[in-house]
Amino acid sequence: MKVRVLVRLKPGIMDVQGAAVKRALAGLGFSELKDLRVGKVIDVDVADATPQEARTRVGEMCRQLLANPILEDYTIETVDDLAPREAGR
Amino acid sequence: MKVRVLVRLKPGIMDVQGAAVKRALAGLGFSELKDLRVGKVIDVDVADATPQEARTRVGEMCRQLLANPILEDYTIETVDDLAPREAGR
């Protein structure tokens, strides 16, 4: 079961990397850029049978290691969420 | 228009960070982990009117700055792709 985890800085936290990338893009002429933030995507493949089981276990991984709960929020997406849309692209 | 960019190492490229995280999780008892890879998510808000325009401009950003074409692949997802699914969660 493939699961995608998105780990992002919480809204109030200054995103230094994002600000630097935004400034660099503005320097390249991308003036239409209103906001840019950088986070992590973690693609996990777990042996769990059901999306619900996988989601639960990956949630534990996030709380124990993948995300820093002081600074970061995480979102878990299973392939069930993603596959039909990706196929459509 | 909000656009999400996922930047990941190409399949053949060794993911040192992912391997380290995978080993750390195995040490915490997550033995069901088959594979784990770490990439970047870049959340961009651009002033373009249509999803198609936004996708084109963000594609240019990826080619010029956001992704290293030697090592990395990128995927662009517009909020149109994502919103109904996120609302359903």
N, CA and C atoms of all chains as a GROMACS GRO file, in nm:
protein
  534
    1MET      N    1   0.084  -0.120   0.000
    1MET     CA    2   0.000   0.000   0.000
    1MET      C    3   0.088   0.125   0.000
    2LYS      N    4   0.072   0.205  -0.103
    2LYS     CA    5   0.152   0.327  -0.112
    2LYS      C    6   0.080   0.443  -0.045
    3VAL      N    7   0.153   0.515   0.039
    3VAL     CA    8   0.097   0.627   0.112
    3VAL      C    9   0.188   0.747   0.092
    4ARG      N   10   0.127   0.862   0.074
    4ARG     CA   11   0.206   0.985   0.059
    4ARG      C   12   0.184   1.072   0.182
    5VAL      N   13   0.294   1.116   0.241
    5VAL     CA   14   0.287   1.205   0.356
    5VAL      C   15   0.342   1.341   0.315
    6LEU      N   16   0.266   1.446   0.343
    6LEU     CA   17   0.314   1.582   0.318
    6LEU      C   18   0.340   1.647   0.453
    7VAL      N   19   0.463   1.692   0.474
    7VAL     CA   20   0.501   1.757   0.600
    7VAL      C   21   0.535   1.902   0.568
    8ARG      N   22   0.461   1.992   0.630
    8ARG     CA   23   0.481   2.135   0.600
    8ARG      C   24   0.494   2.213   0.730
    9LEU      N   25   0.566   2.323   0.724
    9LEU     CA   26   0.572   2.412   0.840
    9LEU      C   27   0.432   2.464   0.871
   10LYS      N   28   0.401   2.479   0.998
   10LYS     CA   29   0.271   2.536   1.038
   10LYS      C   30   0.260   2.677   0.982
   11PRO      N   31   0.136   2.725   0.958
   11PRO     CA   32   0.118   2.856   0.893
   11PRO      C   33   0.193   2.972   0.959
   12GLY      N   34   0.202   2.974   1.090
   12GLY     CA   35   0.268   3.087   1.155
   12GLY      C   36   0.420   3.086   1.149
   13ILE      N   37   0.478   2.975   1.110
   13ILE     CA   38   0.624   2.960   1.117
   13ILE      C   39   0.690   3.017   0.991
   14MET      N   40   0.791   3.098   1.012
   14MET     CA   41   0.866   3.158   0.902
   14MET      C   42   0.933   3.051   0.818
   15ASP      N   43   0.909   3.053   0.687
   15ASP     CA   44   0.968   2.954   0.596
   15ASP      C   45   1.085   3.020   0.522
   16VAL      N   46   1.204   3.005   0.578
   16VAL     CA   47   1.322   3.073   0.524
   16VAL      C   48   1.354   3.022   0.384
   17GLN      N   49   1.349   2.889   0.368
   17GLN     CA   50   1.380   2.831   0.237
   17GLN      C   51   1.281   2.878   0.131
   18GLY      N   52   1.151   2.878   0.167
   18GLY     CA   53   1.048   2.924   0.074
   18GLY      C   54   1.068   3.070   0.035
   19ALA      N   55   1.104   3.154   0.132
   19ALA     CA   56   1.125   3.296   0.103
   19ALA      C   57   1.242   3.315   0.008
   20ALA      N   58   1.348   3.236   0.028
   20ALA     CA   59   1.466   3.246  -0.060
   20ALA      C   60   1.431   3.203  -0.202
   21VAL      N   61   1.357   3.093  -0.214
   21VAL     CA   62   1.319   3.043  -0.347
   21VAL      C   63   1.227   3.145  -0.416
   22LYS      N   64   1.135   3.202  -0.338
   22LYS     CA   65   1.042   3.301  -0.395
   22LYS      C   66   1.119   3.421  -0.451
   23ARG      N   67   1.218   3.468  -0.374
   23ARG     CA   68   1.296   3.583  -0.419
   23ARG      C   69   1.376   3.548  -0.544
   24ALA      N   70   1.432   3.426  -0.546
   24ALA     CA   71   1.509   3.383  -0.663
   24ALA      C   72   1.420   3.377  -0.787
   25LEU      N   73   1.297   3.326  -0.771
   25LEU     CA   74   1.206   3.318  -0.886
   25LEU      C   75   1.165   3.457  -0.933
   26ALA      N   76   1.141   3.548  -0.837
   26ALA     CA   77   1.108   3.686  -0.875
   26ALA      C   78   1.222   3.746  -0.957
   27GLY      N   79   1.345   3.715  -0.918
   27GLY     CA   80   1.462   3.762  -0.992
   27GLY      C   81   1.470   3.705  -1.132
   28LEU      N   82   1.410   3.588  -1.154
   28LEU     CA   83   1.406   3.527  -1.287
   28LEU      C   84   1.288   3.577  -1.370
   29GLY      N   85   1.208   3.669  -1.314
   29GLY     CA   86   1.098   3.727  -1.390
   29GLY      C   87   0.961   3.670  -1.359
   30PHE      N   88   0.953   3.582  -1.259
   30PHE     CA   89   0.822   3.526  -1.223
   30PHE      C   90   0.754   3.620  -1.124
   31SER      N   91   0.703   3.730  -1.175
   31SER     CA   92   0.649   3.834  -1.088
   31SER      C   93   0.507   3.801  -1.042
   32GLU      N   94   0.444   3.700  -1.104
   32GLU     CA   95   0.306   3.666  -1.067
   32GLU      C   96   0.298   3.580  -0.940
   33LEU      N   97   0.414   3.553  -0.882
   33LEU     CA   98   0.420   3.465  -0.766
   33LEU      C   99   0.368   3.538  -0.641
   34LYS      N  100   0.260   3.488  -0.582
   34LYS     CA  101   0.206   3.553  -0.462
   34LYS      C  102   0.263   3.492  -0.335
   35ASP      N  103   0.279   3.361  -0.334
   35ASP     CA  104   0.331   3.296  -0.214
   35ASP      C  105   0.397   3.164  -0.254
   36LEU      N  106   0.495   3.123  -0.176
   36LEU     CA  107   0.562   2.996  -0.202
   36LEU      C  108   0.614   2.941  -0.070
   37ARG      N  109   0.580   2.817  -0.043
   37ARG     CA  110   0.632   2.752   0.078
   37ARG      C  111   0.686   2.614   0.043
   38VAL      N  112   0.791   2.576   0.111
   38VAL     CA  113   0.858   2.450   0.082
   38VAL      C  114   0.837   2.353   0.198
   39GLY      N  115   0.802   2.231   0.166
   39GLY     CA  116   0.786   2.127   0.268
   39GLY      C  117   0.846   1.997   0.216
   40LYS      N  118   0.812   1.887   0.285
   40LYS     CA  119   0.865   1.757   0.246
   40LYS      C  120   0.752   1.666   0.200
   41VAL      N  121   0.780   1.585   0.099
   41VAL     CA  122   0.690   1.475   0.064
   41VAL      C  123   0.764   1.346   0.093
   42ILE      N  124   0.696   1.257   0.165
   42ILE     CA  125   0.756   1.128   0.199
   42ILE      C  126   0.667   1.019   0.140
   43ASP      N  127   0.719   0.947   0.043
   43ASP     CA  128   0.644   0.839  -0.021
   43ASP      C  129   0.677   0.709   0.050
   44VAL      N  130   0.576   0.649   0.111
   44VAL     CA  131   0.596   0.531   0.195
   44VAL      C  132   0.524   0.414   0.131
   45ASP      N  133   0.587   0.299   0.131
   45ASP     CA  134   0.521   0.177   0.086
   45ASP      C  135   0.517   0.082   0.206
   46VAL      N  136   0.397   0.055   0.258
   46VAL     CA  137   0.384  -0.032   0.375
   46VAL      C  138   0.311  -0.159   0.338
   47ALA      N  139   0.336  -0.264   0.418
   47ALA     CA  140   0.280  -0.395   0.387
   47ALA      C  141   0.137  -0.411   0.437
   48ASP      N  142   0.079  -0.307   0.496
   48ASP     CA  143  -0.057  -0.321   0.551
   48ASP      C  144  -0.158  -0.348   0.441
   49ALA      N  145  -0.262  -0.421   0.481
   49ALA     CA  146  -0.359  -0.468   0.382
   49ALA      C  147  -0.456  -0.359   0.338
   50THR      N  148  -0.509  -0.281   0.428
   50THR     CA  149  -0.615  -0.186   0.394
   50THR      C  150  -0.564  -0.042   0.401
   51PRO      N  151  -0.625   0.047   0.325
   51PRO     CA  152  -0.588   0.189   0.333
   51PRO      C  153  -0.603   0.242   0.475
   52GLN      N  154  -0.706   0.195   0.546
   52GLN     CA  155  -0.730   0.247   0.680
   52GLN      C  156  -0.617   0.207   0.775
   53GLU      N  157  -0.575   0.079   0.768
   53GLU     CA  158  -0.462   0.031   0.849
   53GLU      C  159  -0.335   0.108   0.818
   54ALA      N  160  -0.309   0.122   0.686
   54ALA     CA  161  -0.187   0.192   0.643
   54ALA      C  162  -0.187   0.334   0.695
   55ARG      N  163  -0.301   0.400   0.684
   55ARG     CA  164  -0.313   0.539   0.728
   55ARG      C  165  -0.285   0.551   0.880
   56THR      N  166  -0.337   0.455   0.956
   56THR     CA  167  -0.316   0.456   1.101
   56THR      C  168  -0.169   0.441   1.135
   57ARG      N  169  -0.104   0.342   1.070
   57ARG     CA  170   0.037   0.316   1.100
   57ARG      C  171   0.125   0.433   1.057
   58VAL      N  172   0.097   0.489   0.941
   58VAL     CA  173   0.178   0.601   0.893
   58VAL      C  174   0.156   0.724   0.982
   59GLY      N  175   0.035   0.739   1.035
   59GLY     CA  176   0.009   0.845   1.132
   59GLY      C  177   0.099   0.831   1.255
   60GLU      N  178   0.117   0.706   1.300
   60GLU     CA  179   0.208   0.682   1.414
   60GLU      C  180   0.352   0.718   1.377
   61MET      N  181   0.392   0.682   1.254
   61MET     CA  182   0.528   0.718   1.209
   61MET      C  183   0.547   0.869   1.211
   62CYS      N  184   0.445   0.941   1.167
   62CYS     CA  185   0.454   1.088   1.165
   62CYS      C  186   0.471   1.142   1.307
   63ARG      N  187   0.390   1.090   1.399
   63ARG     CA  188   0.396   1.142   1.536
   63ARG      C  189   0.528   1.107   1.603
   64GLN      N  190   0.583   0.990   1.570
   64GLN     CA  191   0.706   0.946   1.637
   64GLN      C  192   0.834   0.999   1.571
   65LEU      N  193   0.829   1.021   1.439
   65LEU     CA  194   0.956   1.056   1.373
   65LEU      C  195   0.946   1.154   1.257
   66LEU      N  196   0.846   1.136   1.169
   66LEU     CA  197   0.851   1.208   1.041
   66LEU      C  198   0.825   1.358   1.054
   67ALA      N  199   0.738   1.395   1.148
   67ALA     CA  200   0.704   1.537   1.162
   67ALA      C  201   0.743   1.587   1.300
   68ASN      N  202   0.783   1.713   1.307
   68ASN     CA  203   0.809   1.778   1.435
   68ASN      C  204   0.681   1.852   1.474
   69PRO      N  205   0.609   1.800   1.575
   69PRO     CA  206   0.475   1.855   1.604
   69PRO      C  207   0.475   2.000   1.652
   70ILE      N  208   0.590   2.049   1.694
   70ILE     CA  209   0.599   2.190   1.737
   70ILE      C  210   0.593   2.283   1.616
   71LEU      N  211   0.661   2.242   1.510
   71LEU     CA  212   0.679   2.331   1.395
   71LEU      C  213   0.598   2.290   1.273
   72GLU      N  214   0.560   2.163   1.265
   72GLU     CA  215   0.509   2.110   1.138
   72GLU      C  216   0.372   2.046   1.150
   73ASP      N  217   0.296   2.055   1.040
   73ASP     CA  218   0.173   1.980   1.022
   73ASP      C  219   0.198   1.870   0.919
   74TYR      N  220   0.120   1.761   0.929
   74TYR     CA  221   0.133   1.659   0.825
   74TYR      C  222  -0.003   1.618   0.771
   75THR      N  223  -0.001   1.575   0.645
   75THR     CA  224  -0.121   1.526   0.578
   75THR      C  225  -0.088   1.390   0.520
   76ILE      N  226  -0.177   1.295   0.538
   76ILE     CA  227  -0.155   1.159   0.484
   76ILE      C  228  -0.253   1.136   0.371
   77GLU      N  229  -0.202   1.094   0.256
   77GLU     CA  230  -0.287   1.063   0.141
   77GLU      C  231  -0.259   0.921   0.097
   78THR      N  232  -0.363   0.840   0.083
   78THR     CA  233  -0.342   0.704   0.034
   78THR      C  234  -0.357   0.704  -0.118
   79VAL      N  235  -0.309   0.597  -0.179
   79VAL     CA  236  -0.315   0.589  -0.325
   79VAL      C  237  -0.460   0.588  -0.372
   80ASP      N  238  -0.549   0.536  -0.288
   80ASP     CA  239  -0.693   0.543  -0.319
   80ASP      C  240  -0.737   0.686  -0.346
   81ASP      N  241  -0.683   0.780  -0.267
   81ASP     CA  242  -0.716   0.921  -0.288
   81ASP      C  243  -0.662   0.970  -0.420
   82LEU      N  244  -0.545   0.914  -0.460
   82LEU     CA  245  -0.468   0.978  -0.566
   82LEU      C  246  -0.482   0.912  -0.702
   83ALA      N  247  -0.497   0.779  -0.704
   83ALA     CA  248  -0.480   0.707  -0.830
   83ALA      C  249  -0.575   0.750  -0.942
   84PRO      N  250  -0.706   0.763  -0.917
   84PRO     CA  251  -0.794   0.795  -1.029
   84PRO      C  252  -0.759   0.928  -1.092
   85ARG      N  253  -0.723   1.025  -1.008
   85ARG     CA  254  -0.686   1.157  -1.056
   85ARG      C  255  -0.556   1.155  -1.134
   86GLU      N  256  -0.460   1.078  -1.084
   86GLU     CA  257  -0.331   1.073  -1.154
   86GLU      C  258  -0.349   1.006  -1.290
   87ALA      N  259  -0.433   0.903  -1.293
   87ALA     CA  260  -0.459   0.835  -1.419
   87ALA      C  261  -0.524   0.930  -1.519
   88GLY      N  262  -0.600   1.024  -1.469
   88GLY     CA  263  -0.672   1.116  -1.556
   88GLY      C  264  -0.586   1.225  -1.616
   89ARG      N  265  -0.465   1.239  -1.562
   89ARG     CA  266  -0.384   1.350  -1.609
   89ARG      C  267  -0.315   1.318  -1.740
   90MET      N  268  -0.439   3.130  -0.777
   90MET     CA  269  -0.442   2.988  -0.815
   90MET      C  270  -0.333   2.913  -0.739
   91LYS      N  271  -0.374   2.816  -0.659
   91LYS     CA  272  -0.276   2.741  -0.581
   91LYS      C  273  -0.231   2.617  -0.658
   92VAL      N  274  -0.102   2.596  -0.662
   92VAL     CA  275  -0.044   2.485  -0.736
   92VAL      C  276   0.052   2.412  -0.643
   93ARG      N  277   0.048   2.282  -0.650
   93ARG     CA  278   0.141   2.202  -0.569
   93ARG      C  279   0.242   2.136  -0.661
   94VAL      N  280   0.368   2.151  -0.626
   94VAL     CA  281   0.475   2.087  -0.704
   94VAL      C  282   0.540   1.981  -0.616
   95LEU      N  283   0.553   1.862  -0.667
   95LEU     CA  284   0.626   1.756  -0.596
   95LEU      C  285   0.756   1.730  -0.670
   96VAL      N  286   0.867   1.745  -0.601
   96VAL     CA  287   0.999   1.722  -0.661
   96VAL      C  288   1.061   1.602  -0.591
   97ARG      N  289   1.091   1.500  -0.672
   97ARG     CA  290   1.145   1.375  -0.614
   97ARG      C  291   1.269   1.333  -0.690
   98LEU      N  292   1.357   1.264  -0.622
   98LEU     CA  293   1.472   1.204  -0.690
   98LEU      C  294   1.422   1.105  -0.795
   99LYS      N  295   1.489   1.098  -0.908
   99LYS     CA  296   1.453   1.000  -1.011
   99LYS      C  297   1.470   0.859  -0.954
  100PRO      N  298   1.394   0.762  -1.006
  100PRO     CA  299   1.396   0.627  -0.949
  100PRO      C  300   1.535   0.566  -0.931
  101GLY      N  301   1.624   0.586  -1.024
  101GLY     CA  302   1.756   0.522  -1.012
  101GLY      C  303   1.850   0.586  -0.912
  102ILE      N  304   1.816   0.706  -0.862
  102ILE     CA  305   1.910   0.781  -0.778
  102ILE      C  306   1.895   0.737  -0.632
  103MET      N  307   2.008   0.709  -0.569
  103MET     CA  308   2.012   0.668  -0.429
  103MET      C  309   1.956   0.780  -0.340
  104ASP      N  310   1.858   0.746  -0.256
  104ASP     CA  311   1.797   0.844  -0.166
  104ASP      C  312   1.853   0.823  -0.025
  105VAL      N  313   1.958   0.894   0.006
  105VAL     CA  314   2.029   0.873   0.133
  105VAL      C  315   1.940   0.910   0.251
  106GLN      N  316   1.871   1.024   0.240
  106GLN     CA  317   1.783   1.068   0.348
  106GLN      C  318   1.670   0.967   0.372
  107GLY      N  319   1.611   0.920   0.262
  107GLY     CA  320   1.503   0.821   0.273
  107GLY      C  321   1.552   0.692   0.338
  108ALA      N  322   1.672   0.647   0.300
  108ALA     CA  323   1.727   0.524   0.359
  108ALA      C  324   1.749   0.541   0.509
  109ALA      N  325   1.797   0.659   0.549
  109ALA     CA  326   1.822   0.684   0.692
  109ALA      C  327   1.691   0.685   0.770
  110VAL      N  328   1.589   0.751   0.714
  110VAL     CA  329   1.459   0.758   0.781
  110VAL      C  330   1.398   0.618   0.791
  111LYS      N  331   1.411   0.540   0.683
  111LYS     CA  332   1.356   0.405   0.682
  111LYS      C  333   1.420   0.320   0.792
  112ARG      N  334   1.554   0.332   0.805
  112ARG     CA  335   1.623   0.254   0.908
  112ARG      C  336   1.581   0.299   1.048
  113ALA      N  337   1.565   0.430   1.064
  113ALA     CA  338   1.522   0.482   1.195
  113ALA      C  339   1.383   0.430   1.231
  114LEU      N  340   1.293   0.427   1.132
  114LEU     CA  341   1.157   0.379   1.158
  114LEU      C  342   1.158   0.229   1.189
  115ALA      N  343   1.242   0.152   1.118
  115ALA     CA  344   1.254   0.009   1.147
  115ALA      C  345   1.300  -0.010   1.292
  116GLY      N  346   1.392   0.074   1.336
  116GLY     CA  347   1.440   0.068   1.474
  116GLY      C  348   1.332   0.100   1.576
  117LEU      N  349   1.231   0.177   1.534
  117LEU     CA  350   1.119   0.209   1.623
  117LEU      C  351   1.009   0.102   1.617
  118GLY      N  352   1.032  -0.003   1.539
  118GLY     CA  353   0.935  -0.113   1.536
  118GLY      C  354   0.843  -0.113   1.415
  119PHE      N  355   0.864  -0.024   1.320
  119PHE     CA  356   0.779  -0.022   1.201
  119PHE      C  357   0.837  -0.118   1.097
  120SER      N  358   0.819  -0.247   1.122
  120SER     CA  359   0.883  -0.348   1.038
  120SER      C  360   0.806  -0.369   0.907
  121GLU      N  361   0.685  -0.317   0.896
  121GLU     CA  362   0.604  -0.338   0.774
  121GLU      C  363   0.644  -0.244   0.661
  122LEU      N  364   0.745  -0.160   0.687
  122LEU     CA  365   0.787  -0.062   0.589
  122LEU      C  366   0.861  -0.129   0.474
  123LYS      N  367   0.810  -0.119   0.352
  123LYS     CA  368   0.878  -0.181   0.239
  123LYS      C  369   0.971  -0.082   0.169
  124ASP      N  370   0.926   0.042   0.159
  124ASP     CA  371   1.009   0.142   0.090
  124ASP      C  372   0.972   0.280   0.142
  125LEU      N  373   1.068   0.371   0.140
  125LEU     CA  374   1.042   0.509   0.182
  125LEU      C  375   1.137   0.602   0.106
  126ARG      N  376   1.082   0.703   0.045
  126ARG     CA  377   1.165   0.803  -0.024
  126ARG      C  378   1.120   0.943   0.014
  127VAL      N  379   1.216   1.033   0.025
  127VAL     CA  380   1.188   1.169   0.069
  127VAL      C  381   1.208   1.265  -0.047
  128GLY      N  382   1.113   1.354  -0.067
  128GLY     CA  383   1.125   1.458  -0.169
  128GLY      C  384   1.077   1.591  -0.114
  129LYS      N  385   1.054   1.686  -0.204
  129LYS     CA  386   1.009   1.818  -0.162
  129LYS      C  387   0.868   1.845  -0.214
  130VAL      N  388   0.788   1.912  -0.132
  130VAL     CA  389   0.661   1.966  -0.182
  130VAL      C  390   0.673   2.119  -0.179
  131ILE      N  391   0.639   2.181  -0.289
  131ILE     CA  392   0.646   2.327  -0.298
  131ILE      C  393   0.506   2.378  -0.329
  132ASP      N  394   0.447   2.449  -0.233
  132ASP     CA  395   0.312   2.503  -0.252
  132ASP      C  396   0.326   2.645  -0.304
  133VAL      N  397   0.276   2.665  -0.426
  133VAL     CA  398   0.292   2.793  -0.495
  133VAL      C  399   0.154   2.856  -0.512
  134ASP      N  400   0.147   2.986  -0.489
  134ASP     CA  401   0.025   3.061  -0.518
  134ASP      C  402   0.060   3.164  -0.626
  135VAL      N  403   0.004   3.145  -0.746
  135VAL     CA  404   0.035   3.236  -0.857
  135VAL      C  405  -0.090   3.314  -0.897
  136ALA      N  406  -0.066   3.431  -0.957
  136ALA     CA  407  -0.177   3.521  -0.991
  136ALA      C  408  -0.244   3.483  -1.123
  137ASP      N  409  -0.200   3.376  -1.188
  137ASP     CA  410  -0.259   3.340  -1.317
  137ASP      C  411  -0.406   3.304  -1.304
  138ALA      N  412  -0.478   3.332  -1.412
  138ALA     CA  413  -0.624   3.318  -1.409
  138ALA      C  414  -0.669   3.172  -1.418
  139THR      N  415  -0.612   3.096  -1.508
  139THR     CA  416  -0.665   2.962  -1.533
  139THR      C  417  -0.567   2.855  -1.484
  140PRO      N  418  -0.618   2.737  -1.451
  140PRO     CA  419  -0.530   2.627  -1.411
  140PRO      C  420  -0.428   2.596  -1.519
  141GLN      N  421  -0.467   2.606  -1.645
  141GLN     CA  422  -0.376   2.572  -1.754
  141GLN      C  423  -0.258   2.670  -1.759
  142GLU      N  424  -0.288   2.801  -1.748
  142GLU     CA  425  -0.185   2.904  -1.745
  142GLU      C  426  -0.090   2.882  -1.626
  143ALA      N  427  -0.150   2.861  -1.509
  143ALA     CA  428  -0.071   2.842  -1.387
  143ALA      C  429   0.022   2.723  -1.403
  144ARG      N  430  -0.032   2.614  -1.456
  144ARG     CA  431   0.047   2.492  -1.476
  144ARG      C  432   0.166   2.518  -1.571
  145THR      N  433   0.141   2.594  -1.676
  145THR     CA  434   0.248   2.626  -1.771
  145THR      C  435   0.358   2.708  -1.705
  146ARG      N  436   0.318   2.813  -1.632
  146ARG     CA  437   0.418   2.899  -1.568
  146ARG      C  438   0.496   2.823  -1.461
  147VAL      N  439   0.426   2.743  -1.382
  147VAL     CA  440   0.496   2.669  -1.276
  147VAL      C  441   0.589   2.564  -1.337
  148GLY      N  442   0.550   2.509  -1.452
  148GLY     CA  443   0.640   2.419  -1.525
  148GLY      C  444   0.770   2.489  -1.562
  149GLU      N  445   0.758   2.615  -1.604
  149GLU     CA  446   0.880   2.693  -1.635
  149GLU      C  447   0.964   2.714  -1.509
  150MET      N  448   0.898   2.745  -1.397
  150MET     CA  449   0.971   2.762  -1.270
  150MET      C  450   1.049   2.635  -1.236
  151CYS      N  451   0.984   2.519  -1.256
  151CYS     CA  452   1.049   2.392  -1.225
  151CYS      C  453   1.173   2.374  -1.312
  152ARG      N  454   1.158   2.401  -1.441
  152ARG     CA  455   1.271   2.378  -1.532
  152ARG      C  456   1.385   2.476  -1.504
  153GLN      N  457   1.351   2.600  -1.463
  153GLN     CA  458   1.455   2.700  -1.442
  153GLN      C  459   1.518   2.695  -1.304
  154LEU      N  460   1.441   2.654  -1.202
  154LEU     CA  461   1.495   2.664  -1.067
  154LEU      C  462   1.455   2.552  -0.970
  155LEU      N  463   1.326   2.514  -0.972
  155LEU     CA  464   1.277   2.431  -0.861
  155LEU      C  465   1.332   2.288  -0.862
  156ALA      N  466   1.350   2.232  -0.982
  156ALA     CA  467   1.397   2.094  -0.990
  156ALA      C  468   1.531   2.088  -1.061
  157ASN      N  469   1.613   1.995  -1.020
  157ASN     CA  470   1.739   1.967  -1.089
  157ASN      C  471   1.712   1.854  -1.189
  158PRO      N  472   1.710   1.886  -1.319
  158PRO     CA  473   1.665   1.786  -1.417
  158PRO      C  474   1.756   1.664  -1.428
  159ILE      N  475   1.878   1.674  -1.379
  159ILE     CA  476   1.970   1.559  -1.384
  159ILE      C  477   1.927   1.454  -1.280
  160LEU      N  478   1.886   1.502  -1.165
  160LEU     CA  479   1.861   1.412  -1.052
  160LEU      C  480   1.714   1.394  -1.019
  161GLU      N  481   1.631   1.493  -1.057
  161GLU     CA  482   1.496   1.497  -1.002
  161GLU      C  483   1.387   1.500  -1.110
  162ASP      N  484   1.273   1.442  -1.075
  162ASP     CA  485   1.150   1.455  -1.153
  162ASP      C  486   1.054   1.547  -1.078
  163TYR      N  487   0.966   1.613  -1.152
  163TYR     CA  488   0.865   1.693  -1.081
  163TYR      C  489   0.725   1.663  -1.134
  164THR      N  490   0.627   1.682  -1.046
  164THR     CA  491   0.485   1.666  -1.078
  164THR      C  492   0.414   1.793  -1.036
  165ILE      N  493   0.328   1.844  -1.121
  165ILE     CA  494   0.252   1.965  -1.089
  165ILE      C  495   0.105   1.927  -1.070
  166GLU      N  496   0.048   1.967  -0.957
  166GLU     CA  497  -0.094   1.940  -0.932
  166GLU      C  498  -0.163   2.072  -0.903
  167THR      N  499  -0.272   2.100  -0.972
  167THR     CA  500  -0.347   2.222  -0.942
  167THR      C  501  -0.454   2.191  -0.838
  168VAL      N  502  -0.506   2.295  -0.777
  168VAL     CA  503  -0.606   2.276  -0.673
  168VAL      C  504  -0.731   2.209  -0.730
  169ASP      N  505  -0.758   2.233  -0.858
  169ASP     CA  506  -0.868   2.162  -0.925
  169ASP      C  507  -0.854   2.012  -0.910
  170ASP      N  508  -0.730   1.963  -0.921
  170ASP     CA  509  -0.706   1.820  -0.905
  170ASP      C  510  -0.736   1.775  -0.763
  171LEU      N  511  -0.709   1.867  -0.667
  171LEU     CA  512  -0.700   1.825  -0.528
  171LEU      C  513  -0.823   1.858  -0.446
  172ALA      N  514  -0.888   1.969  -0.475
  172ALA     CA  515  -0.988   2.021  -0.382
  172ALA      C  516  -1.102   1.924  -0.351
  173PRO      N  517  -1.165   1.861  -0.452
  173PRO     CA  518  -1.280   1.778  -0.419
  173PRO      C  519  -1.242   1.663  -0.327
  174ARG      N  520  -1.124   1.607  -0.352
  174ARG     CA  521  -1.075   1.497  -0.273
  174ARG      C  522  -1.043   1.540  -0.130
  175GLU      N  523  -0.982   1.658  -0.117
  175GLU     CA  524  -0.947   1.704   0.017
  175GLU      C  525  -1.074   1.734   0.096
  176ALA      N  526  -1.172   1.790   0.027
  176ALA     CA  527  -1.298   1.821   0.094
  176ALA      C  528  -1.365   1.693   0.143
  177GLY      N  529  -1.344   1.584   0.070
  177GLY     CA  530  -1.409   1.457   0.105
  177GLY      C  531  -1.345   1.385   0.221
  178ARG      N  532  -1.227   1.430   0.262
  178ARG     CA  533  -1.157   1.356   0.366
  178ARG      C  534  -1.209   1.388   0.505
   0.00000   0.00000   0.00000
